[in-house]
């Protein structure tokens, strides 16, 4: 079943690279798995990647007059649209917090800005890392149609992933609604650039689903104690430029204590 009805009209964001399109004038199909011999379009070329002057090989109708016949990747497109909308609201919410309440506090790292990294649907719920100048949190949002408005802020919940069990705190914000957050870093003094923070966030989203980390990340209390000790040792050492933590430091020694979102 198509995820997009009506003429194409250049709506690249409504169809996936797998979409099979059909000319609404003569009903000639374009299948990306086959391509188009008449215009020397190679197999594997998505409809959205066809040249702008490409037309129906049978009647020469323009691309804009093609309909979706079948789109095996429609669910992927819908998921991407949901994630884009939900993460945009999340970033907007915490950017407002940054400008309204946090910007002048000494704990913030002004080299950083609010950014959502690596969000994906996990068991139907958006999950990813939210970076802010004062925290880095693993954030889970409710699934479409799921109501988290009754969450109790501050209540704890353990959520299992392939790499282990993680403690999340419930919270509610007016714009974001209900969400669950697991603190990775707070404050964010260890990061000298946004790129460093993003790299660690991306590594978290890979390692989170890797079973080889399970034995270590299940020891939640030990992890937090180890991370606190590392920060204390570093603070007493000779000052130097911050070094971004590695993926293993984050997930096997690195769930930070302290307040997050």
N, C-alpha and C positions, 0 to 999 in steps of 0.2 A: 504494500500500500504506500502511496506517495505521501511525503510529508509536506507537500507544497502543491496547491491546486491553482490552475490558471496558467496564462502565458508566462514564459520565463522573464521577459522584460528586464534582463540584466540583473536579476535578484540572486547574485552569487552566494549570499549568505543563507539562502533558503534551500539549496540543494547540496548534496555531497559529491565528492569526486566519482562516486560509483553510479550516479544517477543516469538512467537510460531515458533519453529524451525523444520526443516524437513531434514531427512537423504537423501543425494543426491545419495546414493547407492540403497536403497530400498524404499525410500519415506515415511518411518515411521515418524510420527510427535512427537515432544516433546512439550507438552502444560504445562506451569508452573502452570496453575490452576488445573491440574490433577496430575502432578508428574509422578512417575514411580514405579509401584508396584513391578516390577521384581528386582529392586535394592533398594527397600524400601525408595525411595525418596518421601518425603511428599509433598502433594499439597501446592502450594504457593512458591515452590523453583524455583528461576529464573534459566534460562539456564546457566548464567555465574557463578552461585553458585554450580553447579554440581561438584562432585569429579573429580579430574584430570583424574582418570582411568575409568570414566564413558564412556560407549559406547552405541551405538544403541541397544535397547532391542531385535531387530529383527535380525540384521546382524552383530552386534558388531563393526560397524564402529566407529572410534573415534570422539570426539566432533568437531574436526577441519574440519570434512567432512560434517557438517550440514550447511544448507542454511536457510535464513530467509524466512519463509512462510508468516507470518503476524506479524506486530509489532504495536499494538495499542498505544504504548508509544513512537513511533518514533519522534513525534513532540517535546516531552519533551527532548529527546536526542539531537535533532538538536538545540533546544533553549539553552541547556547547553553548547554545543560546541561553539555557537555564543558568549555567555556570557564569556566563558573562554578565547576565542581569543581576544575579545574586551577589557575585563578588564586587560588582560596581557599587552596589548599595552598601556593602560592608566597608569598602575603601572610603566611600564618601562619608559614612558615619564617623569613622575614626580619624579621617582628615579634619572633620569639623571639631572633634575633641582636641586634636593637636593644635589647631589654631585658636580655639576658644579657651582651653584650660592648661595645656601642657607646655606650650612653647617656651615659657620663661622659667620653667622649673630646672634646677641644677642637674637632675638625674637624666635629662633627655640628651640624646646624641643628635646634634643638629646636622650632622653629615648624612642622616638618614631621612627617609620619608615613608609614608604609609603605602604599602604595596601588598597585593595578594599574589601568592606564588604557588604554583603547582596544584591548583584546585582541580579535583576530579570527583566523580560520583562514586561513593563507596557505600554499598548496600542501599543505594538510592539517595543518599544524603551527600551534599557538597562537603568535601573535606580538603583542607589545604593549610598552608602556613600564611599567617598574617604578620607582616613586618611593620613595626611602627618605631619611631625614634626612642621609645621607652620600653618596648618589649618585642619578643618574637614568640608567637603562640601557634600551636596546632589548633585549628578551629574547625568544628563540625557544625553545619547548619541543618535545619530540618528539611526533610524531603518535601517535594511539591505536595501540597494538601495536608501536610502534617502540622499540627498546632502545638508549638512549644511556649505559648503565652503563659502557661501555668507553671513554668519552671521556677524554682526557688533560688534566687541569686545566692551564691556561696555554697550551695549544696554540691557534694562531691559524687562523682560517678566514675567507675572504672570501666574503660572500654578496651576490648581485646582486638589486637591486630596480629598479623603474622609474626612480628618481631617481639611481641610481648603485650603486657597489660599496662595501660596508661591512665593516670588519674586526671579527669577533667572536672572543671568547675562550671556550674550552671550560671548563666547570666542572661539578662534581658536589657535591650536598649530600644528606645522608641523607634528608631529608623530600621535597625537590623532585626529587631524582634528577639525571640529566644535563640540562644546559641550555647555551645559548650566549648570551653577553651582549656588546653593543656599548655602550661608554661614551659617554654624551652629556654629562653633567656630573658632576664630582667634584672638590672638595667642592661643597656646595649653598648656599654663602653668598649667592649672587645672589638667592635667593628669600626674600621676607619673609613669604609666606603659602603655605599649601597650595594655595589656589585659583590662584595664579600658576604654581606648578609643574604643576598639572593642565592649565592652559590651554596651556602649552608642550608638554606630553606629547601632548595631543590634536592640536595643530598638527603635531607630528612624524609622527603616524600618518596625517595627511592628505598632507603633503608627501612622505613616503617613497614614495608611489605615483604621484607626479607627475613626468613625464619632463622638464619644464622645468628641474629641478634637476640633471639628470645631468651636464652639463659641469663643474659646480662641485664636486659631491660626489665625482667620480672622483679628484680631487686630494687623496687622503687625507693625505699628509704636509703639504701646504700648508695644509689645513684645520686640522689640529692645531696647526701653528705659528702660524697667524693667531689661533686662539682663545687660545693661551698668551700671545701678545703683547697681546691685548685685556685679559686679566686682569691682566697686569703693569702696563699703562698705567692701569687703573682703580685699582689698589692705590696708585699714587703720586699720584693725583688727590685733590682735597679730598673728605673723607668725606661721604657722603650716604646716603639710604635706597636699598636695593637696588632695581634695576629689572629686572623679568622680561624675559629675552631674547625676541625675536620669532621666529616660525617660520623666517624667512630666516636670522637669525643662528644658529639651531640647525643647520640643514642646509647652509648655504652658508658659514658661517664658524665653526661651532660645535661640532664634535665635540671634546670636551674631552680633554686628556691627563690621566693619573692613574689610580689604581686605582678600580675599581667593585666590582660584586658578585663 
